[in-house]
């Protein structure tokens, strides 16, 4: 879980730094630069959503496995 959070923070930082660098060094017009930034921002948001979804799925699966193991342990103790 910590790796996913670290990845998300790194991704967000990279997007911000990349966006600032793109604006400062853009050889295109303001309109084209804004379009490019919107596209890149949208791509970054989609990537974060995908990674978040993957993290949620991983946590759900781990919780399910832990639940099954817990029930098996309780059953073994009782019998």
N, CA, C and O atoms as a GROMACS GRO file, in nm:
protein
  316
    1UNK      N    1   0.083  -0.119   0.000
    1UNK     CA    2   0.000   0.000   0.000
    1UNK      C    3   0.088   0.126   0.000
    1UNK      O    4   0.056   0.224  -0.067
    2UNK      N    5   0.198   0.121   0.075
    2UNK     CA    6   0.287   0.236   0.082
    2UNK      C    7   0.350   0.268  -0.053
    2UNK      O    8   0.373   0.384  -0.085
    3UNK      N    9   0.376   0.163  -0.131
    3UNK     CA   10   0.433   0.184  -0.265
    3UNK      C   11   0.335   0.257  -0.355
    3UNK      O   12   0.375   0.341  -0.435
    4UNK      N   13   0.208   0.225  -0.342
    4UNK     CA   14   0.106   0.289  -0.424
    4UNK      C   15   0.094   0.437  -0.388
    4UNK      O   16   0.083   0.522  -0.476
    5UNK      N   17   0.094   0.466  -0.260
    5UNK     CA   18   0.085   0.605  -0.215
    5UNK      C   19   0.208   0.682  -0.262
    5UNK      O   20   0.197   0.795  -0.310
    6UNK      N   21   0.325   0.621  -0.247
    6UNK     CA   22   0.448   0.685  -0.293
    6UNK      C   23   0.445   0.710  -0.443
    6UNK      O   24   0.489   0.815  -0.491
    7UNK      N   25   0.393   0.612  -0.517
    7UNK     CA   26   0.382   0.629  -0.662
    7UNK      C   27   0.289   0.745  -0.695
    7UNK      O   28   0.319   0.827  -0.782
    8UNK      N   29   0.175   0.752  -0.626
    8UNK     CA   30   0.078   0.859  -0.652
    8UNK      C   31   0.136   0.996  -0.622
    8UNK      O   32   0.115   1.091  -0.698
    9UNK      N   33   0.208   1.006  -0.513
    9UNK     CA   34   0.271   1.134  -0.478
    9UNK      C   35   0.378   1.170  -0.580
    9UNK      O   36   0.388   1.285  -0.623
   10UNK      N   37   0.458   1.071  -0.620
   10UNK     CA   38   0.560   1.096  -0.722
   10UNK      C   39   0.500   1.136  -0.855
   10UNK      O   40   0.552   1.225  -0.923
   11UNK      N   41   0.390   1.070  -0.891
   11UNK     CA   42   0.323   1.102  -1.017
   11UNK      C   43   0.269   1.245  -1.013
   11UNK      O   44   0.287   1.322  -1.108
   12UNK      N   45   0.203   1.280  -0.905
   12UNK     CA   46   0.148   1.415  -0.892
   12UNK      C   47   0.258   1.520  -0.895
   12UNK      O   48   0.243   1.623  -0.960
   13UNK      N   49   0.367   1.495  -0.826
   13UNK     CA   50   0.480   1.588  -0.827
   13UNK      C   51   0.537   1.602  -0.968
   13UNK      O   52   0.567   1.713  -1.013
   14UNK      N   53   0.551   1.490  -1.036
   14UNK     CA   54   0.602   1.494  -1.174
   14UNK      C   55   0.512   1.572  -1.267
   14UNK      O   56   0.560   1.645  -1.354
   15UNK      N   57   0.383   1.556  -1.250
   15UNK     CA   58   0.287   1.631  -1.333
   15UNK      C   59   0.301   1.780  -1.309
   15UNK      O   60   0.303   1.859  -1.403
   16UNK      N   61   0.310   1.818  -1.185
   16UNK     CA   62   0.321   1.961  -1.152
   16UNK      C   63   0.451   2.018  -1.207
   16UNK      O   64   0.451   2.123  -1.272
   17UNK      N   65   0.562   1.951  -1.180
   17UNK     CA   66   0.693   2.000  -1.228
   17UNK      C   67   0.695   2.003  -1.380
   17UNK      O   68   0.743   2.099  -1.440
   18UNK      N   69   0.644   1.898  -1.443
   18UNK     CA   70   0.639   1.893  -1.589
   18UNK      C   71   0.552   2.003  -1.647
   18UNK      O   72   0.586   2.062  -1.749
   19UNK      N   73   0.440   2.030  -1.582
   19UNK     CA   74   0.351   2.136  -1.628
   19UNK      C   75   0.417   2.273  -1.621
   19UNK      O   76   0.407   2.353  -1.714
   20UNK      N   77   0.484   2.298  -1.512
   20UNK     CA   78   0.553   2.427  -1.497
   20UNK      C   79   0.664   2.439  -1.600
   20UNK      O   80   0.680   2.544  -1.663
   21UNK      N   81   0.741   2.334  -1.618
   21UNK     CA   82   0.849   2.338  -1.717
   21UNK      C   83   0.793   2.357  -1.858
   21UNK      O   84   0.851   2.429  -1.939
   22UNK      N   85   0.682   2.292  -1.887
   22UNK     CA   86   0.621   2.304  -2.019
   22UNK      C   87   0.577   2.448  -2.046
   22UNK      O   88   0.596   2.500  -2.156
   23UNK      N   89   0.519   2.510  -1.946
   23UNK     CA   90   0.474   2.648  -1.964
   23UNK      C   91   0.592   2.743  -1.982
   23UNK      O   92   0.589   2.833  -2.065
   24UNK      N   93   0.697   2.721  -1.903
   24UNK     CA   94   0.812   2.811  -1.909
   24UNK      C   95   0.893   2.798  -2.038
   24UNK      O   96   0.947   2.896  -2.088
   25UNK      N   97   0.900   2.677  -2.092
   25UNK     CA   98   0.985   2.653  -2.208
   25UNK      C   99   0.906   2.620  -2.335
   25UNK      O  100   0.963   2.569  -2.431
   26UNK      N  101   0.779   2.649  -2.335
   26UNK     CA  102   0.694   2.611  -2.449
   26UNK      C  103   0.726   2.696  -2.572
   26UNK      O  104   0.724   2.818  -2.566
   27UNK      N  105   0.756   2.629  -2.684
   27UNK     CA  106   0.783   2.703  -2.807
   27UNK      C  107   0.654   2.727  -2.888
   27UNK      O  108   0.659   2.776  -3.001
   28UNK      N  109   0.541   2.693  -2.830
   28UNK     CA  110   0.413   2.707  -2.900
   28UNK      C  111   0.334   2.825  -2.845
   28UNK      O  112   0.373   2.889  -2.747
   29UNK      N  113   0.224   2.852  -2.911
   29UNK     CA  114   0.138   2.963  -2.867
   29UNK      C  115   0.071   2.927  -2.735
   29UNK      O  116   0.070   2.811  -2.694
   30UNK      N  117   0.016   3.026  -2.670
   30UNK     CA  118  -0.053   3.006  -2.543
   30UNK      C  119  -0.170   2.910  -2.558
   30UNK      O  120  -0.192   2.825  -2.471
   31UNK      N  121  -0.244   2.923  -2.666
   31UNK     CA  122  -0.360   2.837  -2.688
   31UNK      C  123  -0.318   2.691  -2.703
   31UNK      O  124  -0.378   2.601  -2.644
   32UNK      N  125  -0.214   2.668  -2.783
   32UNK     CA  126  -0.164   2.533  -2.803
   32UNK      C  127  -0.105   2.476  -2.674
   32UNK      O  128  -0.121   2.358  -2.644
   33UNK      N  129  -0.037   2.561  -2.599
   33UNK     CA  130   0.021   2.517  -2.472
   33UNK      C  131  -0.088   2.477  -2.374
   33UNK      O  132  -0.076   2.376  -2.305
   34UNK      N  133  -0.195   2.555  -2.368
   34UNK     CA  134  -0.307   2.522  -2.279
   34UNK      C  135  -0.371   2.390  -2.318
   34UNK      O  136  -0.406   2.310  -2.232
   35UNK      N  137  -0.386   2.368  -2.448
   35UNK     CA  138  -0.442   2.240  -2.495
   35UNK      C  139  -0.353   2.124  -2.454
   35UNK      O  140  -0.402   2.020  -2.408
   36UNK      N  141  -0.222   2.142  -2.471
   36UNK     CA  142  -0.128   2.036  -2.435
   36UNK      C  143  -0.133   2.009  -2.285
   36UNK      O  144  -0.133   1.893  -2.242
   37UNK      N  145  -0.137   2.116  -2.205
   37UNK     CA  146  -0.143   2.098  -2.059
   37UNK      C  147  -0.271   2.028  -2.017
   37UNK      O  148  -0.269   1.944  -1.928
   38UNK      N  149  -0.382   2.062  -2.080
   38UNK     CA  150  -0.509   1.997  -2.048
   38UNK      C  151  -0.502   1.848  -2.081
   38UNK      O  152  -0.549   1.764  -2.004
   39UNK      N  153  -0.442   1.816  -2.195
   39UNK     CA  154  -0.429   1.676  -2.235
   39UNK      C  155  -0.341   1.600  -2.136
   39UNK      O  156  -0.376   1.491  -2.091
   40UNK      N  157  -0.226   1.658  -2.102
   40UNK     CA  158  -0.134   1.593  -2.009
   40UNK      C  159  -0.196   1.578  -1.870
   40UNK      O  160  -0.179   1.476  -1.805
   41UNK      N  161  -0.268   1.680  -1.827
   41UNK     CA  162  -0.335   1.674  -1.697
   41UNK      C  163  -0.439   1.564  -1.697
   41UNK      O  164  -0.450   1.488  -1.601
   42UNK      N  165  -0.516   1.556  -1.804
   42UNK     CA  166  -0.617   1.452  -1.816
   42UNK      C  167  -0.554   1.313  -1.813
   42UNK      O  168  -0.605   1.222  -1.748
   43UNK      N  169  -0.442   1.297  -1.883
   43UNK     CA  170  -0.371   1.168  -1.883
   43UNK      C  171  -0.321   1.134  -1.743
   43UNK      O  172  -0.329   1.019  -1.700
   44UNK      N  173  -0.270   1.233  -1.673
   44UNK     CA  174  -0.219   1.209  -1.538
   44UNK      C  175  -0.333   1.171  -1.443
   44UNK      O  176  -0.318   1.081  -1.361
   45UNK      N  177  -0.445   1.240  -1.455
   45UNK     CA  178  -0.561   1.209  -1.371
   45UNK      C  179  -0.608   1.066  -1.399
   45UNK      O  180  -0.638   0.991  -1.306
   46UNK      N  181  -0.613   1.029  -1.526
   46UNK     CA  182  -0.654   0.893  -1.561
   46UNK      C  183  -0.557   0.789  -1.502
   46UNK      O  184  -0.600   0.685  -1.453
   47UNK      N  185  -0.428   0.818  -1.508
   47UNK     CA  186  -0.328   0.726  -1.453
   47UNK      C  187  -0.344   0.712  -1.302
   47UNK      O  188  -0.334   0.602  -1.248
   48UNK      N  189  -0.368   0.823  -1.234
   48UNK     CA  190  -0.387   0.819  -1.088
   48UNK      C  191  -0.513   0.740  -1.055
   48UNK      O  192  -0.513   0.659  -0.962
   49UNK      N  193  -0.620   0.762  -1.130
   49UNK     CA  194  -0.744   0.686  -1.107
   49UNK      C  195  -0.721   0.537  -1.126
   49UNK      O  196  -0.771   0.455  -1.048
   50UNK      N  197  -0.647   0.501  -1.230
   50UNK     CA  198  -0.620   0.360  -1.257
   50UNK      C  199  -0.538   0.298  -1.144
   50UNK      O  200  -0.571   0.189  -1.097
   51UNK      N  201  -0.433   0.367  -1.102
   51UNK     CA  202  -0.349   0.314  -0.994
   51UNK      C  203  -0.427   0.306  -0.863
   51UNK      O  204  -0.410   0.212  -0.786
   52UNK      N  205  -0.513   0.403  -0.838
   52UNK     CA  206  -0.595   0.401  -0.718
   52UNK      C  207  -0.690   0.282  -0.721
   52UNK      O  208  -0.708   0.213  -0.621
   53UNK      N  209  -0.750   0.259  -0.836
   53UNK     CA  210  -0.839   0.145  -0.852
   53UNK      C  211  -0.765   0.014  -0.828
   53UNK      O  212  -0.816  -0.076  -0.762
   54UNK      N  213  -0.645   0.004  -0.883
   54UNK     CA  214  -0.563  -0.116  -0.862
   54UNK      C  215  -0.529  -0.134  -0.714
   54UNK      O  216  -0.532  -0.246  -0.663
   55UNK      N  217  -0.498  -0.025  -0.646
   55UNK     CA  218  -0.466  -0.032  -0.504
   55UNK      C  219  -0.587  -0.078  -0.423
   55UNK      O  220  -0.574  -0.160  -0.332
   56UNK      N  221  -0.704  -0.025  -0.456
   56UNK     CA  222  -0.826  -0.065  -0.386
   56UNK      C  223  -0.852  -0.213  -0.408
   56UNK      O  224  -0.886  -0.284  -0.314
   57UNK      N  225  -0.836  -0.261  -0.530
   57UNK     CA  226  -0.855  -0.403  -0.559
   57UNK      C  227  -0.757  -0.488  -0.480
   57UNK      O  228  -0.795  -0.593  -0.427
   58UNK      N  229  -0.632  -0.446  -0.471
   58UNK     CA  230  -0.531  -0.519  -0.396
   58UNK      C  231  -0.566  -0.526  -0.248
   58UNK      O  232  -0.553  -0.631  -0.185
   59UNK      N  233  -0.611  -0.414  -0.193
   59UNK     CA  234  -0.648  -0.410  -0.051
   59UNK      C  235  -0.770  -0.499  -0.026
   59UNK      O  236  -0.775  -0.572   0.073
   60UNK      N  237  -0.868  -0.494  -0.116
   60UNK     CA  238  -0.987  -0.579  -0.100
   60UNK      C  239  -0.949  -0.726  -0.102
   60UNK      O  240  -0.998  -0.805  -0.021
   61UNK      N  241  -0.863  -0.763  -0.196
   61UNK     CA  242  -0.820  -0.903  -0.205
   61UNK      C  243  -0.744  -0.945  -0.079
   61UNK      O  244  -0.768  -1.054  -0.026
   62UNK      N  245  -0.654  -0.859  -0.031
   62UNK     CA  246  -0.579  -0.891   0.091
   62UNK      C  247  -0.672  -0.905   0.211
   62UNK      O  248  -0.653  -0.994   0.294
   63UNK      N  249  -0.773  -0.820   0.220
   63UNK     CA  250  -0.870  -0.829   0.329
   63UNK      C  251  -0.951  -0.957   0.319
   63UNK      O  252  -0.981  -1.020   0.421
   64UNK      N  253  -0.985  -0.996   0.199
   64UNK     CA  254  -1.061  -1.119   0.179
   64UNK      C  255  -0.979  -1.241   0.221
   64UNK      O  256  -1.030  -1.331   0.287
   65UNK      N  257  -0.853  -1.242   0.182
   65UNK     CA  258  -0.764  -1.353   0.219
   65UNK      C  259  -0.748  -1.357   0.371
   65UNK      O  260  -0.755  -1.465   0.431
   66UNK      N  261  -0.727  -1.243   0.432
   66UNK     CA  262  -0.712  -1.237   0.578
   66UNK      C  263  -0.839  -1.284   0.648
   66UNK      O  264  -0.832  -1.354   0.749
   67UNK      N  265  -0.953  -1.248   0.594
   67UNK     CA  266  -1.081  -1.289   0.651
   67UNK      C  267  -1.095  -1.441   0.644
   67UNK      O  268  -1.135  -1.505   0.742
   68UNK      N  269  -1.063  -1.499   0.528
   68UNK     CA  270  -1.073  -1.645   0.514
   68UNK      C  271  -0.978  -1.716   0.610
   68UNK      O  272  -1.015  -1.815   0.673
   69UNK      N  273  -0.856  -1.666   0.621
   69UNK     CA  274  -0.759  -1.727   0.712
   69UNK      C  275  -0.804  -1.714   0.858
   69UNK      O  276  -0.786  -1.806   0.938
   70UNK      N  277  -0.862  -1.599   0.890
   70UNK     CA  278  -0.912  -1.580   1.026
   70UNK      C  279  -1.025  -1.676   1.058
   70UNK      O  280  -1.027  -1.735   1.166
   71UNK      N  281  -1.118  -1.692   0.965
   71UNK     CA  282  -1.228  -1.786   0.986
   71UNK      C  283  -1.175  -1.929   0.999
   71UNK      O  284  -1.222  -2.006   1.082
   72UNK      N  285  -1.077  -1.966   0.917
   72UNK     CA  286  -1.019  -2.100   0.923
   72UNK      C  287  -0.950  -2.121   1.057
   72UNK      O  288  -0.960  -2.229   1.115
   73UNK      N  289  -0.880  -2.020   1.108
   73UNK     CA  290  -0.812  -2.032   1.237
   73UNK      C  291  -0.913  -2.048   1.349
   73UNK      O  292  -0.893  -2.130   1.439
   74UNK      N  293  -1.019  -1.971   1.346
   74UNK     CA  294  -1.122  -1.982   1.450
   74UNK      C  295  -1.188  -2.120   1.444
   74UNK      O  296  -1.211  -2.182   1.547
   75UNK      N  297  -1.216  -2.166   1.325
   75UNK     CA  298  -1.275  -2.298   1.308
   75UNK      C  299  -1.182  -2.407   1.363
   75UNK      O  300  -1.227  -2.500   1.430
   76UNK      N  301  -1.053  -2.394   1.333
   76UNK     CA  302  -0.956  -2.493   1.380
   76UNK      C  303  -0.945  -2.493   1.532
   76UNK      O  304  -0.929  -2.598   1.593
   77UNK      N  305  -0.953  -2.376   1.593
   77UNK     CA  306  -0.944  -2.367   1.739
   77UNK      C  307  -1.068  -2.427   1.804
   77UNK      O  308  -1.058  -2.496   1.905
   78UNK      N  309  -1.184  -2.402   1.747
   78UNK     CA  310  -1.309  -2.451   1.804
   78UNK      C  311  -1.324  -2.602   1.789
   78UNK      O  312  -1.391  -2.666   1.870
   79UNK      N  313  -1.264  -2.659   1.687
   79UNK     CA  314  -1.282  -2.803   1.663
   79UNK      C  315  -1.161  -2.877   1.700
   79UNK      O  316  -1.158  -3.000   1.687
   0.00000   0.00000   0.00000
